[in-house]
Structures are given as C-alpha cells and as structure tokens.
C-alpha cells in the first residue's frame, strides 16, 4: 500500500511539474500543522506562484523547462507572517523628530522597509496603521511588480477617539490637527469603517486604549466605548473584514472581546479574568503581543527623539506585558506573531522568536504563531503552510529551528511565489 501511495504521489508530481515553472529542493521542510519534517522535498510551483505538487526529490524528475532553486543542506519553513507592522514608520525617528520630514518621505522609506522585511523572511505582513493610505499604495506597487516586498494586508488609518492614541496630540490648539480616522460615537465609527474600506483597507485597526507613544494619555486607559467597538466590529464583519484592536489596558481588552474584535494587539495588562473570557468566547480571538521591542526602546532611550513620558510608559508596562504573554501561553490563548516593527528597526522581525521562547513558548509554537496561526487569524488559506494550493513562499535556514529558533533571525534564502528574492552570500 505504501509503495502504491508513493507511486501515485510521484506520478502526480511528474504531471504537475509539466505545468510548473519552478521546483525548490532542500534537505527537508517543516510541516507546521504536524510539527514534523518532510525529508528531501521537491516543491513544484506554478507560474501563478502557487504550489502545484510536492514530491520526493530523490525519485521525481522534471523537464528542462522547469527552473530549479537548489537549497541543498537547508531546512525550509513557510514564508513567515508578521501580524503587526508599520512599514511607513521608522524606529530611528521618534517623537517630534518626525516633523522635520515632508509627508511623502514616509512613503519613500516604506519602500526600503518592505525590502528589508522580505529579506528577513517575512513574505506576508499585516500593516496596522499608516497615514494617507500609504500602505495601500505600497501594496499596489509590490503586487504590480514595481518594487520588492511582502504581501501586505493594509489597515490604512487606525480608528480612534478624539485625543486618543490614534489622534494627533503633539501640537497646541493653534495647530489643531484631528486625525482623519478619529470618531466620536457609534454612527461616526460605522461611517469610518465604510470610508476606509472604500479606499483599500483589508483589515480595520482600532485604538481601544491609550498607548506608549501617544502623548498625554494613560497607556492603559480605555478610549473607545464598548458600543463604539461593537459598531466597528459589526460593520467590518458585514463587509467581510476583520478587526484588530490596539489594547494595553485590561478594561479595553475586556470590552474588545465582548465587542467581537478579532485580534488583540499588545494585550499588556490583561487580567486572568479577561484572558479566561477570551478563551470562553465562541469565536476565537487571537493575541498579538510584541514582547521583543521593549529591548530596543529601552536601549535607545530618548536618543532617537522619543519623549521621556513615552519611555516611562514603556518601562511601566514592559515586564507586565511579558508576564501576561507567559500566562496566556500557559492558559492556551491563541497567539499570533506580531512585532510592531517600525517601533524597532525593520528587518529585525525574527528576533522576537527567541523572546517568545524565553517567555514560555516552545520553538514550534513560536513558528506556528508566525505561520499557521497567523494565516488562520487572517482568514486566509493561501499562506502560512507549505502545501498544495498555497503560495510558494519559503524560508531556508541552516539547522533545526524547532531546536534553535534563532536560526530564523537571518535566513539563508527567501522564496516568494516561486521566485528567489533573497539569498545570503
């Protein structure tokens, strides 16, 4: 029976390879659904970028018209997914330093940040907040083949309350500037979701509580009411969009869960009761906790322009966030990989894997958070797993990432949709 199954698999590969343009070979790949390795794979990728078949490279043959990407000696994992990035932001420019640059500057640096992110092995990202629909433009340029970068799920503006984390609070009243996504009340909230969707948002981001880098607010204070959050979630879900909630404080996280929000970003001060409420909800709610970037924020201090009050807020919640993460892992809270890249330098996304292991995950759990779990949280079945029908997005490393997850920090090669986009020398 095993021989018959193998023969059928080989025949399928030979047939599919006639329609494929690329075959990727390596020592093995990680099946993130089972946590097991598949040895000597030959992964055939069609010209539309999707995997058409997977076979044993020792026995299958392919035609001369099929391009081979030989990654012998390497281990493959699926293209990684970062669920919380800001590609048009720079960690190196903080606080009021950003006012020195013209508006179009941020779109320009987004191009470079997209390349760095892709080279780091992150072939899909969810960009949860940018001005002037910059992330939509970046996505269009990447999808059109004009520039290199990951697949982007754009949120455009993040919706928040007047004076809240997603408003512009850094200037006096004589320079009053209200963010384009500020809402007050459920009716405005619903209208804003429709407006963002109209111009390209594929996920809705809200600011349920205060934040570290917003001025004049409490990092944990709730800023959108339950009725406002529910109006946003209901409207977004009607449009088949998911909702991510920036939420540090316990009350805001609690109400976001009740409102039907899909992912909690940061989750720093969630109580035991709130974590258990998340587990009890019928519809899964995913936590995206950026537990690495504190190292960078504290190390750089105010040298990049970060205001002292922001640094103080970060120091106040950093340890608590990591402790919440550890408790969430222990309870079985569904977790995805989100870094808040842009708060620390783009391209260093992979450094969070080791921090997730340090605070309670196994290496496999950390990898699954950035692959299988993330694809599920996005509601997508075309990324996150190496299997037929999904995009041929692959990351090659030396060694065993299920034993030493740090090998994911510097990939040896990155393949996006069957195209070799990065390879170390």
N, C-alpha and C positions, 0 to 999 in steps of 0.2 A: 504493500500500500504506500509506504514512504517513497519507494522508487517511482511509482506512478505519479504521486503528487509532485515530486521533484521534476519529473519529465514534463509534466503539464506546465509547471512554473517556467521551466527553461524554454518550452515552446512558445509560451506567452511572451517571454522576453524577446525572443528572436523575432516574433511577429511584430511586437510593439516597436522594436528597435528600428524597424524599417520606416516607421513614422517619426522616430525621434531624431533630433538634431545633435544631441549631446548625451554622453554617458559619463557619469562620475564614478570612479573606482577608488576604494580606500581599503584599509585593513578591516574596518568594522564601522557600524553606525549604532547609535543608541536609540532603541525603540522607547520613547518616553512614556508610552502607555503601559508597558510592562516592566520597564526598568532594566531590560535585558539587552545584550548586544547581539547584533546580527553580523556574522563574520563574512568577509570578502564580498561586499555588495557591489553590484553593478547597477547604478541608479540611472535609468533612461529618462530623459527629459525632452518633451516635445517642443516644437518651436513656439508654442504659446506659453512656455515657461512652466508647465505643469508636469509632474512625474507621470509617465505613461506606464512604467513597469519597473520592478526590482527583481534582480536575479543574482545567481552566484557567479561572480566574475571568473572563477576557475574553469567554468564549463560553457558559459554562454559565449556566443560570437556575435559580432555586429559588423555592418558593412563599412566600406571605406568612406562613405558619405557621412558617417556619424563621428562627430568630434569627441575625442576622449579628454577628460580632465583627470589626470592621474594623480591621486593624492595618496599614493602608497606610503605605508608607515604611519598614517594618520587615523585618528578617530573622528567620526562625524557626529555632530548633533544637529537638530533642526536649526534653521535660522532663528536667532533669538528675538524676543519681543520685549520692548520696554514700554510699559503702560503709562508712564508719566514723564514726559519730556517737554522742554520748551526750546525748540530748535532755533528760534529767533531771539534768544536771550544769551547773555554772556556772564558767566560767573566772575570773570575778571573785571567787569564793570558793574559796580554796585552803588546803591544809594543815589545821591544827586549827581554822580559822575555821568550817569546816562543822559542827562540833559545837555551834555556837550555835543551830542551827535545828532545829525539830522535824521528825520523819520525813516528815510529809505536805507539808512545804514543798517538797520536791524534785519531787513530782508536780505541784504548782501551777506551779512555774516551767517545768516541761516543756510546759505548755500554751502559754505565751508563746514558748518556744523553737521549738515546732513552727510557730507562725505566722511567726516571723522566717525560719525555714528555707524555708518555702513561698514567701514573698515574695521570697526570694533566688533563686528559680528551681529549687529542688530539690524535685521533685514525688514522689520516691521516696528513702527512706533505709534503710540497714541500721543498726539501733541495737544496737551490740555491747557491751552490758553496762549493767544497771541493777538496783537493789535492789527488793525487794518486788513484782516483776512490774509495775513502773510503766510500762514500755514497752508491755506488753500492754494495760493499761488505757487508755493514750494512744491506741493503735491502735484500740481498740474505740470510743472516743469520736469519733475522726476518721471512721472508717468508718460510724458511725451518724449522722453529720451534726451532732453536738452541738457540735463545735469544728472550727476550720480547722487543716489541717496536711498534711504529705506522706503518701504511702503508706508504712507502716512495716513492715519485716521485723524482728521483735523477737528478741533473743537471750536476754532476761531476765538471770539471773545468769551471770557468766563463771566457768567451772570452773577451779580452780587447786589448788595443793598447800598443805599446811599451812605457814604462814609465808611464802608466796609472794606474787607481785604481786596475786593475786585474793583474798588473805586480808586480815583487818583487823589490821594490825601496829602501830597507832599508840598503843596503850594498854598499861599494865603488866599483869602476870599477875593482879592483884587485880580487874581489869576484863576478864578474858579473854573475848573475843568471837570466835568462829570463824564465818567467813562461811558462809552456807547452801550455797554451791557448792564448798566445799573437799572434796577427795578424796585418799585415800592408797591407791594400788593400783588395778589394772585393774577389779576387781569393783565397787568403790565408783564408779569412773568410769562404768562401764556403767549402773549404777543411777541415777546423777545425770543422765545424758542422758535416761533414760526419765522421770524426775521433771520435768525442765524441759520436755520435750515435752508431758507431760500437762497442764501449766498454760500452754501457749501459745507456747513457743519455736518459731520457724520457722527458726532457724539456731543452731548451737551455737558458742559462743565459748570458747576455752581460753587459759590463760596459760602458754605453753610456757617462757618465760624471765622474768627479772626485768624491772622497769620503772623509768621515770623517777620517777613519783610515789608508788611504794610505798617504805616506809621500811625501812632495814636490810638491803636485798638488793642484789646486784650487777645492774646493768641488763642485762648480757649473760649472766648465769649461767642455765644450764638448770634448770628447776624441775619439769617433768613428764618422766618417762622415755619412751623410745620405746614400750615395751609399754603404758604408760598412754595415750599419744596414739593408738596404734593401736586400743586398745579403744574409745576415744571415737569415732574416725572410723568404725570398723566398725559400732558401734551406731547412730550417727547416719545413716549411709548406708542401713542396713537400714530406718530409719524415713523414708527419703527426705528427710533433712535434710543440709545442707552444713555444713562446719566451718571456722571462722576461727580462726587461731592468732596471738595476740599473741606476737611473737617478735623480739627485738632481736639476741640473740646468735647467732653462727654455728652452734654445736653444736645449739641448739634448732631453728633453721631447718632444718638438715640432717635432723634426726630427724623433724621435722614433714612434710617432703617424703616421707621413706621411709614414714611412717605413713599417708599418703593424705589428709592435710589438703588442703582446697580453696583456701584463701586464706591468704597470709602477711601479717599486719598489721605495719607498721613496717619490718621487714627490714633494720634499720640496719647490722648488721655482717656481712652475708652475704659470704662469700669468693667469689672467682672460681670455685673448685671447686664450691661449693654452688649458685651461680647456674647453672652448667652442668648440675648434677644436676637442677635444676628444669626446665631445657629438655629434658633427656633423658627425663623421666618421660612415660609414655604418656598418662596422664590429665592434662590441663592443670592447672597450679597458677598462680593469679593473685597478683600482689604489689600490696598496697595500702599506699602509702608516703606518710605525712603530712609532706611536706617544707616546708610553709609555716609550721606553728605554732611552730617554733623562734623565728621573728622576734618573735612575741608573748611567748613565755615569757621570753626573754632581756630584752626591753624592759621587762616589768613586774617582773622580778626577784622579790623577796620581798614586794613591796608588797601583794599580794592574799592573803598568808598562806602562800604556797609556802615550804616548808622549804629551807634553804640546801643541804642534801645533794641534794635533787631538782634544784635549779638547777645544781649542779655536775655531776650526771649528764647533764643535758640538754646542757650545754656540751661534755661529753666526747664525745658521740655525734653532735651535730648535723651537723657538716661531713662526718663519715664516712657518715652516712645519705644525704646529698645526693650524695656521690661514688658510693655504692652504687647509688642511683637512676640516675645518669648511665650507669654501667657496665651496669646492667640494660637500659636503653633501647638501648644500643649492641648488646647481645647479642640483643635481641629478646624479652626476658622479657615475658610477657603482663601488662599493667598495668591496674589499675582506679583510679578516683578515690576516695580516702578521706582525710579531713581530720583526724579526731579532734576534731571540733567539740565543745565543752564544755571542752576544754583551752584553746581560744581562743574568743572570743565567737561565739555562733550568729548566722547571717545573713551572716557574712563568708566563708562557704564558698568563694565564687567567687574569692577572692584567691589560691587555690592554683594556678589555671590558669597565671598568669604565671610562677609559680615553677617549674612543670613545664616550661614552655618555656625558661626560663633555664637549666635543668639538662638540656637535651638533646632534649626532645620538640618536634615541630612543633606549631603550634596545632591542626591537625586531629587529631593523635594525642592531645593533651590532651582535646579534646572527645570523641573516641571513647572514651577511658577513662571518661568520666562518662556515657556513653550506651550505645552498642552493646556495648562490652566489659563494662560493669557488668551489663547485662541478661543477657549470656551467663554471667557468673560467678554470678549469682543463679539461673540456670536458668529464666529467665522470658522468654516471647515476647510479653508484653503491655505492656512499657515499653521505653524506650531508643531507639526508632526511630520516625520518622513514616511509618507505612504502615497500610494497611487491616488491621483486626483488632486493632490495638494501641490502648491508651488514647489519647484525645485530649489528651495532656499536651504543652504547647508553651511555649516561652520566646521572647519577642520582644525584639530588641535593635536599636539603631541602628548601622549599619556592618557590617563584614565580620569576624566572629570568627575566620575562618581566616587573617586577616592581623593583626588586633589582638585577641588573646584577652581582653584586659582589658575589652572591652565586656560580657563576661558577668558582671562583678562587680556591675553594677547594672542588672538587666533593666528594660525599659520596660513589659512586661506579662507576666503568667504566667497560663496557662490549664491547669486540671487537670480532665480528664474532660469537656472541652467547656464548663466554667464559668470565667468570667473571675474569678480570685481576687485579683489584684493588678495595679494599673496606676499608673505614675508620673504625677504631675501636670505 
